[in-house]
């Protein structure tokens, strides 16, 4: 309601409007000096809210001019007669302005309409009506016995006029005036009409109802038909909303008051007792509030549907983006792993040659860098799966002791290099066999213990495994260190993606900030919790709590077949292998892996060439790359399996050498007909392991070869 510059005609127009309102009110007299509807009050309230206190001048002058028209006695008192009318408009303006001062925009809700009626109509009307009747009693224009009755009639008249004039005018006209800069009252939009949600049949019913109301109003007086109009009012408001209520209120007011006089109907001169305007007021207010409630509710439902549609579109867009991101990561993983396979493989072969001390040290550094790059790729893929809620865990029986010890023994070398006291405390009460996912647990341990070693320059790192009873028996694995610790104010964000406690950490220690996020999510997916306690400069303790689910059926852990001496396993035997890969570097690497073993390798650069060679010769095993031009490894494998079935040939082991680590692609390799897969970069020991098992068992062994866990170290 901020004051702003209004056009000049807002000073003049109120005089004209109020004068016309006075003339229109003259026929609606109840008794001498008492009018059950007085339009200047209702018009004055609306115009004052639009144009401010300047309208009060017009209200006062109109009161002076109206006094002789209303047959008020003693002209010398005309200024006093004009005071209550001016006071009522002033009070309405002040009370409404104060009540809604915090509103950025006023809306026609049932609550707002009620508050507006109380503060802008009822309270000012009671005060002003009591004051004018007191003046009339003082001047002996009316008797003291009629004071309360006349005050009540005047108040009901003001409220009735508000339903027909003030409230509709404020709701319907204010938005247009505000848009053109002609209003100070903040109603920026009208309530939505929503006619599009009405069927053709509903519109016809409403038109028929209006026609019937007009016919009824012309056929009988309102005092005999008010109950029919009441039902029609409420039904229209409840079904069609606020605009229907305003229209029906106006029609019924016209049928009840002006039209009988204009058309000289038989009951036009019947006395209006208090019950008539009171009944009309009650019906119309109920209709107005009902219509406002229905319109408000309908608007909220429509906006809710629109929001739901937008959210659905946003969800679909997010899913498409997530799918595109996953495809991009899978593609980039393939493109990075392919050359990385050659790099790490050649480094492994170089280590088997005669090297000087410096050369061996350089190769070790190169190998660590390559392993870190591989771990980074795995972390990004895992994080993508976590975001897409597509990461799953296994539930198999595994040796918990062996799993923890294997991680400890691998990382012990790093602890010795840094001169740290590295200790594993595995209590005897912890059962050996547990149900769960050893691969994912190993990944979490690599992350937590690796971080502890990375951020500890002196002191010790302890790994403690025990059984605790916290809401039931659970496996507790604590990783304690005496490292740099984590400041308290940064601990809350520690499990946020890509977060580092210090901007210098990534420069000094490396890492992506994904390890803890992935670890926390993995532990939670496994049904556990990851807790952390830390003090800056005094070390950190991470605790993994996992469900205690011991396997009492067996104490033997499933082990993969060990690589054995070929002379013992296959004496005086050579094998023919078909190596299919479009990358010459990868083919050279595999051939060099096998150069000292009894294998004759033939090469194919795409799936189509592999199929043609397979149809021409028999092979003991096929290494098949999946992503190749002309014909993919998936299609080539399916074709080979179909050929074997058609020609009734024995099963040939096919091992997928894939550079993608996305679960869906790995599963696809198996469904296409491969017996197992190895994810690049693949080590020589893994290749030998695969050859031993495939050539000895001649059976699928996909469960034995999974991608090793990533370690952010």
Secondary structure, 3 states (H helix, E strand, C coil): CCCCCCCCHHHHHHHHHHHHHHHHHCCCEEECCEECCCHHHHHHHHHHHHHCCHHHHHHHHHHHHHHHHCCCCCHHHHHHHHHHHHHHHHHHHHHHHHHCCCCCCCCCCHHHHHHHHHHHHHHHHHHHHHHHHHHHHHCCCCCHHHHHHHHHHHHHHHHHHHHHHHHHHHHHHHHHHHHCCCCCCCCCCCCCCCHHHCCHHHHHHHHHHHHHHHHHHHHCCHHHHHHHHHHHHHHHHHHHCHHHHHHHHHHHHHHHHHHHHHCCCCCCCCCCCHHHHHHHHHHHHHHHHHHHHHHHHHHHHHHHHHHHHHHHHHHHHHHHHHHHHHHHHHHHHHHHHHHHHHHHHHHHHHHCCCCCHHHHHHHHHHHHHHHHHHHHHHHHHHHHHHHCCCCCCCCEEEEHHHHHHHHHHHHHHHHHHHCCEEEEEECCCCCCEEEECHHHHHHHHHHHHHHHHHCCCCCEEEEEEEEEECCCEEEEEEEEECCCCCCHHHHCCCCCCCCCCCCCHHHHCCCCCCHHHHHHHHHHHCCCEEEEEEECCCEEEEEEEEECCECCCCCCCCCCCCCCCHHHHCCCCCEEEEEECCCHHHHHHHHHHCCCCCEEEEEECCHHHHHHHHHHCCCCEEEEECCCCCCCHHHHHHHHHHHHHHHCCCCCEEEEEECCCCHHHHHHHHHCCCCEEEECCCCHHHHHHHHHHHHHHCCCCHHHCCCCCCCCC
